[in-house]
Amino acid sequence: MSRLRNPAVYEDARLPLLFAHRGYSSRAPENTLAAFRAARDAKIPGVELDVHRCSTGEIVVIHDHELDRLSGTTGLVERESWERLRALDVGSSFSADFKGERIPLLEEVFDELGDSVYYDIEVKNRGDDEPGPLERDLVDLIRAHSLSGRCMISSFNPYPLKLAKTLAPEIPTAIIYSNDRSVPFVLRRGEGRFISGCDVLKPSKNKMKPWPLFFNQMLMGYPIITWTVDSVEAASRLLKLNATGIVSNDPEPMLALPEYGYR
C-alpha cells in the first residue's frame, strides 16, 4: 500500500492524530523547549513546529521570519547568526514566568522529545528563498535521529516539499493551505499537491467542508489534518467529518473526546 493511501501517516500512530501547535503554545511560549515539554507532560501524542535555516546554517525553531513579535528586536531569522539568535529572550513576551526562554535548535527538540511524539515540521519559506540547503539539512537531521517514521514535513510552498520528497521519499509531506491573502489565489484549495507530490493535505479549519473532504479524502485518498482548532466542540465536529488529525493550541481537552479514546 502506498503512503498516499496510508491514513496513519506515521509509524504505529494511533488515529485520529493530535498535535500541539508550536508546542503547547497556550501554556508556554510558542516553539520553545518549555512548550514542547508541556506538550509531552500533557501526553499529547504529536507536536507541530516551524523551522528556518539561519545565516550560519543551523536549523532553528521559530514561526516568524521577523524577530520583533517575540523578542522585541529587529531582524530576519535567515539573516541572523545562531550566536545572536540564541541570546534572544522569546519567553518574556508570553509571561514573566518564562523570562529567558530561548529559540531552540531543531536538534535540541529532537534530543528533548526523541521518539516519544510524532512531529509535523513546517518549512518556512518567504517565497523568494530557493529550496535547497534547509531541506537537505532537515532530512539529514531527521535521519540522524532515526525519526523518519515519526516526522512529516509540511509547507505552504510546494517547492520545498517537492525537493524533500525527492531527497527522502520515506518521509511524508503535507501541503498547507487557507484563504489567507498571503496564500496565492491559485493555491488556496490545495493545488500545491500537484506540484509537490505530497502525501497529506493540511487545510485551515475554515476549509473543512463536507464535499471537499469527501473528494480529497474518500475519492483521492489523502489524509487530511486541519488547523488551528481550539474548541472541543469544533474538534468533535471535524472528527465526525473524518478528519485524520487536529492541530490545536490547547490540545489536552481533546484527549477526552471519544474519537481519541485516551480517557
Summary of the structure (lengths in Angstrom):
residues: 263
radius of gyration: 17.3
end to end distance: 31.6
largest distance: 50.1
contacts: 891
relative contact order: 0.15
helix: 36%
strand: 18%
